[in-house]
Amino acid sequence: MSVRNIVAIDLGASSGRVMLATWSASTQRLTLKEIHRFTNCLTPVDGHDTWDLAALEREILTGLTTIDNNGVRIASIGIDTWGVDYVL
């Protein structure tokens, strides 16, 4: 396969995004395109700020659906997030 499409999902403290990276082996070129950007809002639960996991899932699926609707074949998906947040 001379072209590979990789989805990168970045979940930050206040926002997230779904990115599409396309690698062309023939030209040795990597391109990045922002597909979907969204707000990541904290939800207070029992005195702790937590991420709204259902909302994050919906936003990620919105980005993945946009990619799919454009006929892009995905080779892999990676997710980057904070490792110190508290989630119930």
C-alpha positions as CSV (number, residue, x, y, z in Angstrom):
1,M,0.0,0.0,0.0
2,S,1.6,3.3,-1.1
3,V,-0.8,5.5,1.0
4,R,-1.7,5.0,4.6
5,N,-4.2,7.0,6.6
6,I,-3.8,7.2,10.3
7,V,-6.3,8.9,12.7
8,A,-4.9,10.7,15.7
9,I,-7.3,11.6,18.5
10,D,-6.0,14.1,21.0
11,L,-7.9,14.7,24.2
12,G,-6.6,17.7,26.1
13,A,-7.7,19.3,29.4
14,S,-10.1,21.8,27.7
15,S,-10.4,20.6,24.1
16,G,-10.0,17.6,21.8
17,R,-9.5,17.0,18.1
18,V,-9.5,14.3,15.5
19,M,-6.7,14.5,13.0
20,L,-6.0,12.6,9.8
21,A,-2.4,11.9,8.9
22,T,-1.7,10.6,5.4
23,W,1.6,9.0,4.6
24,S,2.6,8.6,1.0
25,A,5.4,6.0,0.6
26,S,6.0,7.0,-3.0
27,T,6.7,10.7,-2.2
28,Q,7.9,10.1,1.4
29,R,5.5,12.8,2.5
30,L,3.3,13.1,5.6
31,T,0.3,15.4,5.6
32,L,-1.9,16.3,8.5
33,K,-5.5,17.6,8.4
34,E,-7.7,18.6,11.3
35,I,-11.0,16.8,10.8
36,H,-13.0,17.8,14.0
37,R,-12.3,20.0,17.0
38,F,-14.4,20.1,20.1
39,T,-14.6,21.4,23.7
40,N,-13.8,19.0,26.5
41,C,-15.8,20.1,29.5
42,L,-15.2,18.9,33.0
43,T,-18.2,17.7,35.0
44,P,-18.3,17.9,38.8
45,V,-19.1,14.6,40.5
46,D,-18.8,14.1,44.2
47,G,-16.5,17.0,44.6
48,H,-14.2,16.0,41.7
49,D,-13.9,17.3,38.2
50,T,-14.4,14.4,35.8
51,W,-14.5,14.1,32.0
52,D,-17.9,13.5,30.3
53,L,-17.0,10.3,28.7
54,A,-20.3,10.0,26.8
55,A,-19.8,13.4,25.2
56,L,-16.1,12.6,24.3
57,E,-17.3,9.4,22.6
58,R,-19.9,11.3,20.6
59,E,-17.3,13.9,19.5
60,I,-14.8,11.2,18.5
61,L,-17.5,9.4,16.5
62,T,-18.4,12.6,14.8
63,G,-14.8,13.0,13.6
64,L,-14.5,9.3,12.6
65,T,-17.9,9.5,10.7
66,T,-16.6,12.5,8.8
67,I,-13.6,10.6,7.7
68,D,-15.7,7.6,6.7
69,N,-18.2,9.7,4.8
70,N,-15.3,11.0,2.7
71,G,-14.4,7.4,1.7
72,V,-11.0,7.4,3.5
73,R,-9.7,3.9,4.4
74,I,-8.1,4.0,7.9
75,A,-5.0,1.9,8.6
76,S,-4.9,2.7,12.3
77,I,-6.1,4.9,15.1
78,G,-4.2,6.3,18.1
79,I,-5.5,8.2,21.1
80,D,-3.4,10.6,23.2
81,T,-4.8,11.9,26.5
82,W,-3.8,13.1,29.9
83,G,-2.7,10.3,32.2
84,V,-3.3,12.1,35.5
85,D,-7.0,12.9,35.3
86,Y,-9.6,11.3,37.6
87,V,-12.5,9.5,35.8
88,L,-15.3,7.6,37.5
